[in-house]
Amino acid sequence: MAYFNNQKEPVPEVETTVWACTSDDCNGFMRENFSFGEHPECPLCHSEMKKEVRVLPLIGG
């Protein structure tokens, strides 16, 4: 579970679709609903990105 800002209670986590960088040297990713293009490039290294699902903290729950 993720903890933020020294909170005592855990932050709820959910399966989230993200765009993940395809470069082995980069860990960049962005949530799909925060991307603008149909096939965005990595904002960190400019490599291609692919869709995948990760378990991330819930935003704006």
N, C-alpha and C positions, 0 to 999 in steps of 0.2 A: 504494500500500500504506500501511496505517496503522502508525504507530509509537507505542508507549505507554511512559511512564516512562523515557524515554531508552534503551530497549532497542535493541540493535544489530541484532537479527533482526526481520524484519517479522512482524506478527500476521496469521494466516490470515484471509481474508475469505470470506464465503459470501452467497449470495442469501437474503434474509430477508424474510418478509412482515411489514409494519408497518401501523399506522394512522397516516395523515398528515393534518395539519390542512388544511382546505379554504380557510382564509383566506389571501389574498395577502400579508397583513402579518405572518404568523406562520410560523415554520419548525418548529413543534412536531410531533413524531412519537413513537410508542412501538412497541416490538416487539409483535407480535400475542400471543405467548405470555406477555407481561407485562401484558396488559390484562384487565379483569374483566368488562366488559359486551359484549354482542353488537354494539352500536354506541356506542362510548365518545365522550365529548366531549373536546376538547382541554384538557389540564390547565393550559395557559398562558393561553389566551384564551377558552375555553369554546365554540368554534365546532364545527361538525360535523367528523367525520373520515372519511376513505375509505381502503380497503385499497389498498396498492401494494407492489411488491417493490423493495427497495434492497439494494445490496451493502454489508454491514457487517462489522466485526470479529467473529470467532467468540467466543462467550462459553461458558466452561466446556468447551472442546473436549476 
